[in-house]
Amino acid sequence: MVSMKDIALACNVSVATVSKALNNHKDIGEETKVRIRETAKEMGYFPNSSARALRTNRSYNIGVLFVDEAQSGLTHDYFASVLDSFKVTVEKHGYDLTFINCNKDNKNRMSYLEHSRYRGLEGVIIACVPFDDPEVLELVKSDLPVVTIDHLFDNRMAVMSDNVKGISDLLHYIYDQGHRKIAYIHGQNTSVTRNRLVSFYRTAEELSLIIPDEYVVEGKYREVKHTQLVTNQVLDLPDPPTCIIFPDDLSAVGGMNAINARGLNIPQDISIVGYDGISIASRIEPKLTTIRQDTKSMGRRAAEKLISLIEKPKSTLIEHVVIEGKLIEGKSVSKR
């Protein structure tokens, strides 16, 4: 294993000079820095993370708490994209990522906070979890820097997709296409769902739309089979809607299955829209009208805010960052 002493001998400099060059100190020349770094690279030198932790009293390690109730894990298109952008950004700043153990079947497992302490995590991003879980609340209330995705806590940094504007934009678009009988199959009771529902009803009032109670039905996020069943319930109504809003693009596939099984045509017989803007929305036929969430910006801003909390805790303002999505017009809504 190559050491700084080996590099010092190769460059005919002191070990202290090698250390300064590799840590970008300002008291040695740029030419010397470049020569030492190139030599280190050629010799296959890699800094020891444990040694750096001892030297700086920092781990440069950030935790990820990600619990997907649908068991889709990192195949969850929306959150996986957010986390990928988050990963790219923190790594550019010299941090590593550690996933916090979420396997509650293990009786000897540590709590989320205990695991974070054990791993020496400097901060944690929390996404796609039951936010009322006592272990999540314990972590949020601790002194660890935390950034949440799509959920608000008092005095905690959060990065949110603009679900209020997203639903409003969808409903305005559907209305402008001439639809007046609009149903909404929404997801489970979460802060995201509540914000979308409020926006749905508020926008309906602005447009003087009448929304019968039976047009608003609870479904499940990313559940194709369940959404197929709920869609059939809506289509069986005595006065069915002409357009259905689904909780996400994957669930919309379940809706399409129900509609196609009845021999109905999309969008001539019934129109549909999704949410998220994942890749499947542009690959199915007809292409799905949806809201594309800006996952790249969400992940990047979450990383920047968490790093700022870690490195500049006294001067970092706790805020709720809202990222707008974009309406993507597909071919799934007819003009009436």
Sequence and secondary structure as in RCSB ss.txt:
>XXXX:A:sequence
MVSMKDIALACNVSVATVSKALNNHKDIGEETKVRIRETAKEMGYFPNSSARALRTNRSYNIGVLFVDEAQSGLT
HDYFASVLDSFKVTVEKHGYDLTFINCNKDNKNRMSYLEHSRYRGLEGVIIACVPFDDPEVLELVKSDLPVVTID
HLFDNRMAVMSDNVKGISDLLHYIYDQGHRKIAYIHGQNTSVTRNRLVSFYRTAEELSLIIPDEYVVEGKYREVK
HTQLVTNQVLDLPDPPTCIIFPDDLSAVGGMNAINARGLNIPQDISIVGYDGISIASRIEPKLTTIRQDTKSMGR
RAAEKLISLIEKPKSTLIEHVVIEGKLIEGKSVSKR
>XXXX:A:secstr
   HHHHHHHHTS HHHHHHHHTT TTS HHHHHHHHHHHHHTT    HHHHHHHHS   EEEEEE  TTS GGG
 HHHHHHHHHHHHHHHHTT EEEE    TT TT   HHHHHHHTT SEEEEESS TT HHHHHHHHSSS EEEES
   TTSEEEEE HHHHHHHHHHHHHHTT   EEEEE SSSHHHHHHHHHHHHHHHHTT    GGGEEE  TT HH
HHHHHHHHHHTSSS  SEEE SSHHHHHHHHHHHHHTT  TTTT EEE SB  THHHHSSS  BEEE  HHHHHH
HHHHHHHHHHH TTT    EEEE  EEE  SSS   
